[in-house]
Amino acid sequence: MAELSVKFAGLTLKNPVVTVSGTCGFGEEYAPFYKASELGAIAVKGMTLAPRDGNPPPRIAETPAGILNSIGLQNPGADAFIERELPRLKAEGATVIANISGSTIADYCKVAEKLSETDVDFIEMNISCPNVKEGGVAFGTNAKTIHEITSSVKAHSKKPLIVKLSPNVTDITEMARAAEAGGADALSLINTLLGMRIDLRTRRPILHNNVGGLSGPAVFPVALRMVWQVRNAVKLPLIGMGGIASASDAIEMLIAGADIIGVGTAMFANPYLPLEIIEGLNAYLDENGIGSVSELSATVKPW
Ligand SMILES: Cc1cc2nc3c(=O)[nH]c(=O)nc-3n(C[C@H](O)[C@H](O)[C@H](O)COP(=O)(O)O)c2cc1C
């Protein structure tokens, strides 16, 4: 049997499969299917300092091979996460990635400080949410701001800091380099791609927010391309995500340069997908005589 455990930003994960932020709540919806401790890690819904109601509905629109969402960071706030959700997840033995957002750099720093005093394993800084006016993607589409917010939050964080990159930029490698220079311990990519649908009958956008973030299999080739580009631009460990819907997608993502992979939207159709990916990856490694996941990462042979 191949070695599935992976070293990632200083910690050892039991396997390279994580569920991505916003698609698995705080783990409770998937609890009837399997334990979060069977995953490499679970990235919880993005949290802010104060609770947020999110955007008005409709907040989800279907698209061919994907969905558009404009949830707008609905969450109970960092204190409620720490008091109510985190103890349950840790008692189950889960490795927890706490995903954070804010309207100002000071907000991000305060949430990071709070989480630093808990037993979350990683802090993932979302600077790529396309669904809130203030904060989110406003920080993540400018290299100078990425450097500034990364170095500030890093100074307030005692946990490994993962910076989550936006695909809604001209050159993602520039953003990755800025996060690396700012002191990030790892990068995750990609967040959703900005999109839109219109109801022909009313001529109104389907989403109340007019626009939203596209995720699911439709974005997979874009995510794969960006992970490959970023792998060639920085030395940081990478979580590759965006449209992964099968073990073979996950294996492609690892070969392109990801150290570990994230699954999100495709779980809405198949909640068991993360376990199927772990099984499929194990079989692929054995069949190809590859001893460990890390031996597979970044082994693409470009033409
Ligand atoms: C409904 C929904 C909510 C999301 N909420 C968050 C969030 O709170 N924070 C975050 O960093 N990313 C969020 N994302 C982005 C995902 O974590 C992921 O980057 C993206 O969906 C691409 O992966 P996928 O195609 O496998 O879903 C959300 C995505 C969806 C579909």
The ligand as an SDF file (V2000), in Angstrom:
LIG
                    3D

 31 33  0  0  0  0  0  0  0  0999 V2000
  -21.5750   27.5530   -1.9360 C   0  0  0  0  0  0  0  0  0  0  0  0
  -20.1160   27.9030   -1.8720 C   0  0  0  0  0  0  0  0  0  0  0  0
  -19.6250   28.6530   -0.7970 C   0  0  0  0  0  0  0  0  0  0  0  0
  -18.2620   28.9940   -0.7190 C   0  0  0  0  0  0  0  0  0  0  0  0
  -17.8090   29.7000    0.3560 N   0  0  0  0  0  0  0  0  0  0  0  0
  -16.4720   29.9420    0.4860 C   0  0  0  0  0  0  0  0  0  0  0  0
  -15.9540   30.5840    1.6620 C   0  0  0  0  0  0  0  0  0  0  0  0
  -16.6850   30.8990    2.6130 O   0  0  0  0  0  0  0  0  0  0  0  0
  -14.6120   30.8320    1.7120 N   0  0  0  0  0  0  0  0  0  0  0  0
  -13.7650   30.4590    0.6950 C   0  0  0  0  0  0  0  0  0  0  0  0
  -12.5620   30.6980    0.7950 O   0  0  0  0  0  0  0  0  0  0  0  0
  -14.2400   29.8360   -0.4290 N   0  0  0  0  0  0  0  0  0  0  0  0
  -15.5510   29.5720   -0.5410 C   0  0  0  0  0  0  0  0  0  0  0  0
  -16.0160   28.9070   -1.6630 N   0  0  0  0  0  0  0  0  0  0  0  0
  -15.0700   28.5160   -2.7300 C   0  0  0  0  0  0  0  0  0  0  0  0
  -14.6310   27.0470   -2.5850 C   0  0  0  0  0  0  0  0  0  0  0  0
  -13.9720   26.8350   -1.3570 O   0  0  0  0  0  0  0  0  0  0  0  0
  -13.7100   26.6170   -3.7550 C   0  0  0  0  0  0  0  0  0  0  0  0
  -12.5800   27.4500   -3.7860 O   0  0  0  0  0  0  0  0  0  0  0  0
  -14.4020   26.6850   -5.1060 C   0  0  0  0  0  0  0  0  0  0  0  0
  -15.7690   26.3110   -4.9870 O   0  0  0  0  0  0  0  0  0  0  0  0
  -13.7560   25.7920   -6.1680 C   0  0  0  0  0  0  0  0  0  0  0  0
  -13.8050   24.4220   -5.8040 O   0  0  0  0  0  0  0  0  0  0  0  0
  -14.9830   23.4080   -6.3060 P   0  0  0  0  0  0  0  0  0  0  0  0
  -15.1720   23.6460   -7.7640 O   0  0  0  0  0  0  0  0  0  0  0  0
  -14.4720   22.0240   -5.9840 O   0  0  0  0  0  0  0  0  0  0  0  0
  -16.1980   23.7460   -5.4910 O   0  0  0  0  0  0  0  0  0  0  0  0
  -17.3820   28.5790   -1.7560 C   0  0  0  0  0  0  0  0  0  0  0  0
  -17.8800   27.8190   -2.8270 C   0  0  0  0  0  0  0  0  0  0  0  0
  -19.2260   27.4710   -2.9030 C   0  0  0  0  0  0  0  0  0  0  0  0
  -19.7130   26.6340   -4.0550 C   0  0  0  0  0  0  0  0  0  0  0  0
  1  2  1  0
  2  3  1  0
  2 30  2  0
  3  4  2  0
  4  5  1  0
  4 28  1  0
  5  6  2  0
  6  7  1  0
  6 13  1  0
  7  8  2  0
  7  9  1  0
  9 10  1  0
 10 11  2  0
 10 12  1  0
 12 13  2  0
 13 14  1  0
 14 15  1  0
 14 28  1  0
 15 16  1  0
 16 17  1  0
 16 18  1  0
 18 19  1  0
 18 20  1  0
 20 21  1  0
 20 22  1  0
 22 23  1  0
 23 24  1  0
 24 25  2  0
 24 26  1  0
 24 27  1  0
 28 29  2  0
 29 30  1  0
 30 31  1  0
M  END
$$$$
